[in-house]
Amino acid sequence: MSEKEGVLCRLMSDKGCGVVQEDDIKPDKRLYEIGFDSLRFMELVILIEEELNITLPDEILDLSPVTTVSDIFEIVARMS
């Protein structure tokens, strides 16, 4: 796992805006499986933008039932 992916996992965990422990966040997990609804997801987007000093594209705001942790990793990697 890269340093940036580690930061993202921390932000998705109970240390950020999530509800699960950092160790429970795996790339293949769907965001809904780790407790993210649309409101919590918007909190995550804001945290990512602030922490990594990037602006995420509007396309990321379309959270779907199949959005995975890995999807977030890929989008952030493209923005950096």
C-alpha angles and dihedrals in degrees: 000000000000123000091252092051088052090054090049092050090051091051091049092049132078086273088067125022099311134095104224131074118265092247090061094060110097128172093244095052118108114234090238089056091059094048105271120145123172095276095048089046091056088052088053092051090053092048092049092050092048097042097045097031093233136123114232119217120252089248090073090061089072099090111187132184090257098050108124136198087250090057089058091048090053096047093049092046090055091051095051 
